[in-house]
Amino acid sequence: MKKTVRFGVIGCGLMGREFAGAAARWSQLSEDIPRPEIVGVADPVPGAREWFTGNFPGVRISTADYRELLSDPGIDAIYAAVPHALHERVYIDVIEAGKHLLGEKPFGIDKAANDRILMALARHPEVTVRCSSEFPYYPGCQELIRRIREHEFGKIIEVRSSFCHSSDMDPEKPINWKRKVELNGEYGCMGDLGIHVEHVPFRMGWIPENVFAKLSNIVTERPDGKGGRAPCLTWDNALLISDVRDADGGTFPLLMRTMRLAPGATNSWSLEVLGMRSSARFTTDDPNAFFYTDSWGREQAWCRIGVGYKPMIPTVTGGIFEFGFPDAILQMWAAFMTELGGGTPSFGVLRPEETRLSHRLQTAALVSQREGRVVRLSEI
C-alpha cells in the first residue's frame, strides 16, 4: 500500500493542473512510491479553484488565502506555482510552517530573495524542498545523462543546452506578468526558462566559472489590454556562454540559450554534448528519438534510434509507446516523492543549492550585458 502525502496547491494555473493530472495517474507507476493527494487549493481567482474542486472530490479546502493551507495540520506538503515576485514570501511561509515544498523556478525574483529563501530552509532542515524541472526526465535525455556519467564522450568539445519557444512572436499579444520587471524580475526569460537549461549541466558537475551574456529585448511594447500600450522591460532572448572546467584541468564552452522569440519553436528543449570520442543530443522536437555519433576512424555520422517508453521510474506503459510532456511531469513528481520518502532516484529534482548557483549565474549575466564583458561567478 502506497503511503499518501496530503498536498495543498498554491497557484491553480497551468502547472498546478499538470500536477493534478500527474497525481491522478499515480497508478501508472510500478514502484512503491508515496502517493500525492491534493486536499487543498489556494488562488485569488475563484474559477481557477473551481477546476480542482470540480475534478478532484478529495479537495476539502478552497481559498483565496494560501495561509489557510499552511495552518491546516491535515496538509503535509505544498506545490507552489506563483509569479516570481511572490516566491520569497510564499516559499518562506511554507518552509516556516514545516511543510515540504516543490516550488516553481527561479526560486526567488532575484539573488537576494533566493538567499533569504535558502536561509529559511537552513532553519528548517526537516522539510524537503526542491525546484520544478521536468525536461530531463524524457527517456532520451536520461540516456544522454547515462552516457555522461559513464564518460562515453571522451574529452568534451562543447555542450549546448537550450529552451526555446515562440509564445511571444506575436507583437500584438497583450502584455502579461512575465514581461513586467516588478513581477518577473530583471532576469526576463532567464528567470522563467533558465533553470530548465541548467539542471542537467549543474547536476553533471559542469559548473560555470564565468559568463558572457547576449540579452535581447526585441518587442519593447505591447497592448496593455485597456486600449493602450505598455512597455516591455524584460529580456525576450538570452544566450549565455560560460567556461566549464573538465576532468583534465582544461575548459570547454557551455552554451545556454533561452528564447521566447524562437521562430518555428513551440516548447523546444534540447541538450547536446560534443566529444572527441562520441557525441549525442536529445530534443523534445523529436521526443521518441536519441541521436548519437558512430565513428569509423576519422569519419563520423549522426545516427537516430527510437527510444520508446523507457522512463527512469518504471510504469505500466509498454515500451513500444511514445513518451510526452505529461509523462515527464509524472516522472519528475515521482522523483520528488521518492526523495520525500527518503529514497534516492537516479536523477533527482533540482536542489535548493542549485537554485543558488542559478541565481549567481543569471545575476552575473545581467552584469555582463550591462558592462559588455566576461564576468566571473566569483564576483557575485
Protein Blocks (a to p, Z undefined) as FASTA:
>chain_A
ZZddddddehjafklmmmmmmmmmmmmpmbdcdddddfbdcdfblklmmmmmmmmmklmb
dcfblklmmmpmkbfbdcddddfklmmmmmmmmmmnopacddddehiablklmmmmmmmm
mmmmmbccddddfklmpfklmmmmmmmmnopnmpafbdcdddddfklmpmkbccdfklpf
klnopnlmmlmmmmmmmmmmmmnopacfbdcdddddfblcdcehlopacddfbdfbdcdd
dddddfkopacdddddddfbdghiabdcddddddfkbccdddfklmmbccddddehjbcc
dddddebjadfbdcfbdfkbccdfklmmmmmmmmmmmmmnopacfbdcddfklmmmmmmm
mmmmmmmmmnopacdfklZZ
